[in-house]
Amino acid sequence: MSAKKKTKVKKTKKSDHAEAFLMINQVARNARTALSRHLLDLGLYAGQDGVMLALDADDGQTPGAIAASLGVKAPTVTKTIGRLAAQGFLRREGSPDDGRMMLVFLTDAGRDQIKSIRKSQRKTEKAAFAGLKKKEVGELLALLAAVDANISASLRPAAVSAADPNTAVEVVTPSQDGSPVRDDAATDAD
């Protein structure tokens, strides 16, 4: 293959990667916006649903534990907890084991709101996947899992360092059936 043809193939592949990455970001933004609109009808703001769902899964957590499970900073969760408590959806109590520690619980009103949050999620999901076949959704899920695994691998401390861009990372690619397959690849791979 000529050098000119190789360059064109490489540019096209990089262009596809950039377009796919932009599309992933756009889809994520639109999905969150659509869900946020449904939540606003319930009197909730974006992010409040995550705190409430975390407590629905495991009631009586510390703000730090909730923050860790959501991948956000503790001050953000503390502010959200305050707002949700003011709305009557959460209550705070001191820990029986350590009086310095605060635990957060759903109230009855909060538990009732969980049903509405889940209904809002289902509406958003239904709109997002309208017209797609079950097999297509499965393939999309496998591809997104592979992309997420690749990004997660690049975030690990032993992954790519700025000093050594040729450090190998584990790359996940979908197999013919759509399931993720892990390969070792250099970070500068196409």
C-alpha positions, -999 to 999 in steps of 0.1 A, spaced: 0 0 0 14 34 -9 23 60 18 -5 83 5 -31 56 8 -19 46 44 -22 83 54 -57 85 41 -68 53 58 -52 65 91 -69 100 88 -102 84 81 -100 62 111 -89 90 134 -117 111 120 -142 83 127 -128 81 163 -132 118 168 -168 117 154 -177 87 176 -163 104 206 -182 136 199 -214 115 194 -209 97 227 -206 131 245 -237 145 226 -258 114 234 -248 116 271 -257 153 273 -290 148 255 -299 118 277 -291 138 308 -311 168 296 -341 146 287 -340 130 322 -335 163 339 -367 177 322 -387 147 336 -371 152 370 -379 189 370 -416 180 367 -411 162 400 -394 192 417 -359 176 414 -328 189 398 -301 169 380 -279 150 404 -306 148 431 -319 116 416 -285 99 419 -283 107 457 -318 94 462 -312 62 442 -280 56 461 -299 57 494 -327 36 479 -300 9 473 -284 13 507 -302 36 531 -282 52 560 -250 61 542 -225 89 551 -223 118 526 -187 106 518 -199 71 509 -226 85 487 -201 109 470 -177 80 464 -205 58 449 -215 86 425 -179 96 416 -184 132 428 -169 153 456 -183 152 491 -191 190 492 -213 186 461 -233 157 478 -235 176 511 -251 205 493 -275 182 475 -284 164 507 -292 198 523 -316 207 495 -333 173 495 -337 174 533 -353 209 529 -377 193 504 -385 166 529 -371 137 509 -341 130 532 -333 131 569 -299 133 586 -291 115 619 -260 111 639 -244 77 638 -251 55 669 -215 42 666 -198 76 662 -216 108 671 -192 128 648 -205 109 618 -238 119 600 -259 93 583 -285 101 556 -318 83 552 -348 85 528 -380 98 543 -414 83 534 -418 112 509 -384 103 495 -393 67 491 -425 77 472 -404 100 450 -381 70 441 -410 55 422 -414 87 402 -377 89 395 -376 54 381 -407 62 360 -388 92 346 -358 70 338 -380 45 319 -396 74 299 -362 86 290 -349 51 281 -380 44 260 -375 76 240 -337 69 236 -342 34 222 -373 39 202 -370 20 169 -340 -1 179 -342 -38 180 -331 -58 210 -301 -71 192 -290 -36 182 -293 -24 218 -272 -54 229 -245 -46 203 -245 -9 214 -242 -20 250 -212 -42 242 -195 -14 222 -201 12 249 -188 -13 275 -156 -17 255 -152 21 251 -157 26 288 -132 -1 297 -106 15 274 -112 49 291 -111 34 326 -78 16 317 -63 49 307 -73 64 340 -55 39 361 -22 51 377 -1 25 359 -16 34 326 -3 61 303 19 87 319 26 121 303 63 113 304 60 81 285 32 82 259 43 47 246 33 29 278 11 0 270 -25 0 281 -51 -27 279 -75 -20 251 -109 -36 248 -124 -42 214 -157 -59 206 -156 -94 191 -178 -105 162 -207 -112 186 -203 -78 203 -187 -91 235 -156 -72 248 -122 -87 240 -92 -74 258 -59 -68 239 -26 -52 249 -20 -23 227 2 8 227 -16 40 235 -7 56 202 -25 28 183 -51 38 158 
